[in-house]
Amino acid sequence: MISLGCAKNLVDAEIMLGSVLERGMQITPDAGEADVLVVNTCAFIDSAKEESIEAILEAHQARGLGKRPNQKLIVSGCMSQRFAAELRASMPEVDAFIGLDQVRELGAIVERVVVGDAVPGGEKHGYRAAGD
């Protein structure tokens, strides 16, 4: 997992990793060894959005060059929540976008993504970002 942004993202990342462990999956510190890579994004300020987009694109490029060309890519976090429709349209290389309300479900989502099932999510559910 690549987790960017604030302390809340760190907490969400820990919750997501716990969900994965509860499903009996293993976690590796080496992104190149992972069957599924999660990029936990931030969209608080423009530079955080840019960093998140760069991390997603780098993860996609690395899976094509690495040991896991079939590695799945999941994007989570506030950028995925706030800009779900735009991201889906502009980043078809991402296997799933999940919203803030789905962090506790990452283990189940990973299972679905690995077998190629669609994962609904990332939509706005009454959350409002500053300035909206």
C-alpha positions as a Markdown table, in Angstrom:
| # | Residue | x | y | z |
|---|---|---|---|---|
| 1 | Met | 0.0 | 0.0 | 0.0 |
| 2 | Ile | 1.1 | 3.5 | -0.8 |
| 3 | Ser | -0.5 | 5.9 | 1.6 |
| 4 | Leu | -0.3 | 9.6 | 1.0 |
| 5 | Gly | -1.6 | 12.6 | 2.9 |
| 6 | Cys | -2.8 | 13.3 | 6.3 |
| 7 | Ala | -3.0 | 11.4 | 9.6 |
| 8 | Lys | -6.5 | 10.3 | 8.8 |
| 9 | Asn | -5.2 | 8.6 | 5.7 |
| 10 | Leu | -2.7 | 6.7 | 7.9 |
| 11 | Val | -5.5 | 5.6 | 10.1 |
| 12 | Asp | -7.6 | 4.5 | 7.1 |
| 13 | Ala | -4.6 | 2.7 | 5.7 |
| 14 | Glu | -4.2 | 0.7 | 9.0 |
| 15 | Ile | -7.9 | -0.1 | 8.9 |
| 16 | Met | -7.7 | -1.3 | 5.3 |
| 17 | Leu | -4.6 | -3.4 | 6.0 |
| 18 | Gly | -6.4 | -5.0 | 9.0 |
| 19 | Ser | -9.3 | -5.9 | 6.8 |
| 20 | Val | -6.9 | -7.6 | 4.4 |
| 21 | Leu | -5.3 | -9.6 | 7.2 |
| 22 | Glu | -8.7 | -10.6 | 8.6 |
| 23 | Arg | -9.3 | -12.3 | 5.2 |
| 24 | Gly | -6.1 | -14.3 | 5.6 |
| 25 | Met | -4.1 | -12.4 | 3.0 |
| 26 | Gln | -0.5 | -11.5 | 3.4 |
| 27 | Ile | 1.0 | -8.0 | 3.2 |
| 28 | Thr | 4.3 | -7.3 | 1.7 |
| 29 | Pro | 6.5 | -4.2 | 1.9 |
| 30 | Asp | 7.6 | -4.7 | -1.7 |
| 31 | Ala | 5.1 | -3.3 | -4.1 |
| 32 | Gly | 6.6 | -5.4 | -6.9 |
| 33 | Glu | 5.8 | -8.6 | -5.1 |
| 34 | Ala | 2.1 | -7.7 | -4.4 |
| 35 | Asp | -0.8 | -9.2 | -6.3 |
| 36 | Val | -2.8 | -6.1 | -5.5 |
| 37 | Leu | -1.4 | -2.6 | -4.9 |
| 38 | Val | -3.5 | 0.0 | -3.2 |
| 39 | Val | -2.8 | 3.8 | -3.6 |
| 40 | Asn | -4.5 | 5.6 | -0.7 |
| 41 | Thr | -4.8 | 9.2 | -2.1 |
| 42 | Cys | -5.2 | 12.7 | -0.8 |
| 43 | Ala | -7.0 | 15.6 | -2.4 |
| 44 | Phe | -6.7 | 18.3 | 0.3 |
| 45 | Ile | -4.6 | 20.7 | -1.7 |
| 46 | Asp | -3.5 | 20.8 | -5.4 |
| 47 | Ser | 0.0 | 19.5 | -4.6 |
| 48 | Ala | -1.5 | 16.5 | -2.8 |
| 49 | Lys | -3.7 | 15.8 | -5.8 |
| 50 | Glu | -0.7 | 15.9 | -8.1 |
| 51 | Glu | 1.3 | 13.6 | -5.9 |
| 52 | Ser | -1.6 | 11.2 | -5.8 |
| 53 | Ile | -2.0 | 11.1 | -9.6 |
| 54 | Glu | 1.8 | 10.7 | -10.0 |
| 55 | Ala | 1.7 | 7.7 | -7.5 |
| 56 | Ile | -1.2 | 6.1 | -9.4 |
| 57 | Leu | 0.5 | 6.5 | -12.8 |
| 58 | Glu | 3.9 | 5.3 | -11.4 |
| 59 | Ala | 2.2 | 2.2 | -9.9 |
| 60 | His | 0.6 | 1.4 | -13.2 |
| 61 | Gln | 3.8 | 1.8 | -15.1 |
| 62 | Ala | 5.8 | -0.3 | -12.6 |
| 63 | Arg | 3.4 | -3.2 | -12.8 |
| 64 | Gly | 4.0 | -3.4 | -16.6 |
| 65 | Leu | 7.8 | -3.5 | -16.0 |
| 66 | Gly | 7.9 | -5.6 | -12.9 |
| 67 | Lys | 7.4 | -9.2 | -11.8 |
| 68 | Arg | 3.7 | -8.9 | -11.6 |
| 69 | Pro | 2.3 | -7.7 | -15.0 |
| 70 | Asn | -1.2 | -8.8 | -13.9 |
| 71 | Gln | -1.0 | -7.0 | -10.6 |
| 72 | Lys | -4.3 | -5.3 | -9.7 |
| 73 | Leu | -4.4 | -1.6 | -8.8 |
| 74 | Ile | -6.9 | -0.1 | -6.4 |
| 75 | Val | -7.2 | 3.6 | -5.6 |
| 76 | Ser | -8.7 | 4.7 | -2.3 |
| 77 | Gly | -8.8 | 7.8 | -0.2 |
| 78 | Cys | -10.3 | 11.2 | -0.4 |
| 79 | Met | -9.3 | 11.8 | -4.0 |
| 80 | Ser | -11.1 | 8.6 | -5.0 |
| 81 | Gln | -14.1 | 9.7 | -3.0 |
| 82 | Arg | -14.3 | 13.2 | -4.3 |
| 83 | Phe | -13.4 | 12.7 | -8.0 |
| 84 | Ala | -14.6 | 9.1 | -8.6 |
| 85 | Ala | -16.3 | 9.7 | -11.9 |
| 86 | Glu | -13.5 | 11.8 | -13.4 |
| 87 | Leu | -10.9 | 9.3 | -12.3 |
| 88 | Arg | -12.8 | 6.4 | -13.7 |
| 89 | Ala | -13.1 | 8.2 | -17.0 |
| 90 | Ser | -9.4 | 9.3 | -17.2 |
| 91 | Met | -7.7 | 6.2 | -15.6 |
| 92 | Pro | -9.0 | 3.0 | -17.1 |
| 93 | Glu | -5.8 | 1.3 | -16.0 |
| 94 | Val | -7.1 | 1.3 | -12.4 |
| 95 | Asp | -9.0 | -1.8 | -11.4 |
| 96 | Ala | -11.1 | -0.3 | -8.7 |
| 97 | Phe | -11.8 | 3.1 | -7.0 |
| 98 | Ile | -13.1 | 2.8 | -3.5 |
| 99 | Gly | -14.7 | 5.5 | -1.3 |
| 100 | Leu | -14.1 | 6.5 | 2.3 |
| 101 | Asp | -17.1 | 4.5 | 3.4 |
| 102 | Gln | -15.4 | 1.3 | 2.0 |
| 103 | Val | -12.1 | 1.3 | 4.0 |
| 104 | Arg | -13.3 | -1.5 | 6.3 |
| 105 | Glu | -14.2 | -3.6 | 3.3 |
| 106 | Leu | -10.8 | -3.7 | 1.5 |
| 107 | Gly | -10.3 | -7.4 | 2.1 |
| 108 | Ala | -13.5 | -8.3 | 0.4 |
| 109 | Ile | -12.8 | -5.8 | -2.4 |
| 110 | Val | -9.4 | -7.3 | -3.0 |
| 111 | Glu | -11.0 | -10.7 | -3.4 |
| 112 | Arg | -13.4 | -9.3 | -5.9 |
| 113 | Val | -10.8 | -7.4 | -7.9 |
| 114 | Val | -8.5 | -10.4 | -8.1 |
| 115 | Val | -11.2 | -12.5 | -9.9 |
| 116 | Gly | -12.1 | -9.6 | -12.2 |
| 117 | Asp | -15.4 | -8.6 | -10.6 |
| 118 | Ala | -16.5 | -5.0 | -10.8 |
| 119 | Val | -16.4 | -3.0 | -7.5 |
| 120 | Pro | -18.9 | -0.2 | -7.1 |
| 121 | Gly | -17.6 | 2.6 | -5.0 |
| 122 | Gly | -15.9 | 6.0 | -4.7 |
| 123 | Glu | -19.1 | 7.8 | -5.2 |
| 124 | Lys | -20.1 | 10.7 | -3.0 |
| 125 | His | -22.2 | 9.6 | -0.1 |
| 126 | Gly | -23.2 | 12.9 | 1.4 |
| 127 | Tyr | -19.6 | 13.9 | 2.1 |
| 128 | Arg | -18.6 | 17.4 | 1.3 |
| 129 | Ala | -15.1 | 18.5 | 0.8 |
| 130 | Ala | -14.0 | 22.0 | 1.7 |
| 131 | Gly | -15.1 | 24.4 | -1.0 |
| 132 | Asp | -17.9 | 22.1 | -2.4 |
